[in-house]
Amino acid sequence: MHESIIRKPLVTGTPDMHTITEDVCRPLENPPSKAWWIGFSLAFAGFVLWLVSFGYTTWVGLGVWGLNKTVGWAWDITNFVWWVGIGHAGTLISAVLLLFRQNWRNSINRSAEAMTIFAVICAATYIIAHMGRPWLAYWAFPLPNQFGSLWVNFNSPLIWDVFAISTYFSVSCLFWFIGLLPDIATVRDRATGTRKQVYSFLSLGWTSSARSWIRFETVSLVLSGLSTPLVLSVHTIVSFDFATSVIPGWHTTIFPPYFVAGAIFSGFAMVQTLLLVARKVLKLEDYITIYHIELMNIVILVTGSIVGVAYLTELFMAWYSGVEYEQYAFLNRVSGPYWWAYWTMMTCNVISPQMMWVKKLRTSIIFTFIISIVVNIGMWFERFVIIVTSLHRDYLPSSWAMFYPTKVDVSLFIGSIGLFFTLFLLFIRFLPSVAMAEVKLLLKHSSEEAKSKLKKHNHVAEPTVEGGKVIIATTATIKKGESNEQ
């Protein structure tokens, strides 16, 4: 495989294959660090809060939430859509970038895939809680039953959600686990005692034979092809929960692409939040490099710009439609009681990503970390604005109402974040957070050492710019006074 020397290396330093194995397996084989214990304690406290809040909601009923007759959806659906969106980056990085042969995904795909699974779990908890009777959640599936004509309504986008998200979760789990097999086998071969037995069971007898690798790559490619449509379809179907209604502010055809772009936007922001901390704590700076961070920031910039255009398109179409109800829905967003939420959304999602045009900022770790958190705050407010401001003032002024979250609403949300980070911290403690097998593939052509050898032994000089063209000259052509243009 040929790699241009102009591109920045994907692996810095001079690690060999053994060094990669040692670096990635270190967190699994050594006792947890103090930083891990602090993070896990906080996350587990949030998880306990979620258990208490969820149990209380189930026992008492949905009346403990801040819902009312006018605002029937609020924090529950806001948080559901927010979590589903966060899970989108994992599939994009794993599947779409694999199909496009983007090797920079190799270092970050494992953690992004895990993040996807955990985010979908958090989203599913809101759907189950919102049912009011979670023990009857299976009624959402078209199962034969003894209740006569009881059957799901296939015309409802809420049922489409069930199929889309369950399919997304199943394929994501399968993709994640298949990718883990070679690395679990590596950990198995290094482990002893009970750990060796557990990893032996999880590795499914992986032998690293040529036949195993051929099947592994074939299955990975097939799963990528199956997963790629899910990147577009899942959040498109989630947007249908709103777009197929007739409520002003929801009934718009721009929602599907707008929701997909927003999902990738928030998903990459969460990947940045997690990996910027993980690369430092786990000492993985040679594998998750500044170049990876810059490329992810470029994706955030592009998707943030798409989201900004979608916001402006919504405002324009509300004005251009001439429909007074649609115009009032957006006027109410901009200047009504929830104006602060709307302008927080615009600031976080439209203005802040545009700073990524400055290379110094998009390669700054501290700035990237701050922006990643700001973006996800903005995306939460986007869902809140879409849902609550469209509902709290309807056609009848006498029924207008405000939504105020209760302590249970807040506890469930904080608890879901605790659940997410608990699962993620357990993942990096017991499973390889970086795909060792895939990173090792980069050593021969994309590492810093490989590019240095290419310049030295393959007689490739540093590129120069002449007349607006990049010129790469070899020693052979220099002797002849010629040059090869690229």
ABEGO torsion letter per residue (X at the ends): XBBBAABBBABBEBBBAAAAAAAAAAAAABBBBAAAAAAAAAAAAAAAAAAAAAAAAAAAEAAABABBAABABBAAAAAAAAAAAAAAAAAAAAAAAAAAGBAAAAAAAAAAAAAAAAAAAAAAAAAAAAAGBAAAAAAABBBBBAAEABBBBAABAAAAAAAAAAAAAAAAAAAAAAAAAAAAAAAAAABBEAAAAAAAAAAGGBAGBAAAAAAAAAAAAAAAAAAAAAAAAAAAAAAAAAAABABBGABBAAAAAAAAAAAAAAAAAAAAAAAAAAAAAAGAAAABBAAAAAAAAAAAAAAAAAAAAAAAAAAAAAAAAGBAAAAAAAAAAAABAAAAAAAAAAAAAAAAAAAAABAAAAABAAAAAAAAAAAAAAAAAAAAAAAAAAAABBABAAABBBBBBBAAAAAAAAAAAAAAAAAAAAAAAABBABBAAAAAAAAAAABAAAAAAAAAAAGBBBBBBBGGBBBBBBAAAAAAGBBBBX
